[in-house]
Amino acid sequence: MIGRNKDSKTFGFWETAAIGIGGMVGGGIFAVLGLAVQLSKGGTPVAFLLAGIVALITTYSYMKLSVRYPSRGGTVEFLY
């Protein structure tokens, strides 16, 4: 990965960003695409744009938390 030392066992800012965005986009698009088109009709692109903005804000929060509290516990560690 870009900027990651091969010997490093921790995730940095960009690694965490990639994991967060990949998880949210991957799960969201395939799970709700049909329902989104059915419910929002012509507004599907706008709905996905708004959802993307929310996902970016959430990803940024997770990145900052992961850099501040590095561990393998993920969200559970942040809450603890």
C-alpha positions, 0 to 999 in steps of 0.5 A: 500500500502507498506509504506503508512500510512492509515491516509495519504491523499497524494501519495508518491514515490511508490504509484505514481510509481505504478499509472504511470506504471499501466496507461502506461502499461495498456493502451499501451498493450491493445491498440496497441498490434495487430498493433505492431505485424503487423508493427514490425513483429518479432521485437515486443519484442524489440519494447515493450522493448524499449517502456518499457524503455521509460515508466520507464523514463517517470514514474520516471519523474512523480514520481519526479514531484509528490513528489516535487509538491504534489497536486491533479492537476496532469500534469496540476499542473506541467505545471502551 
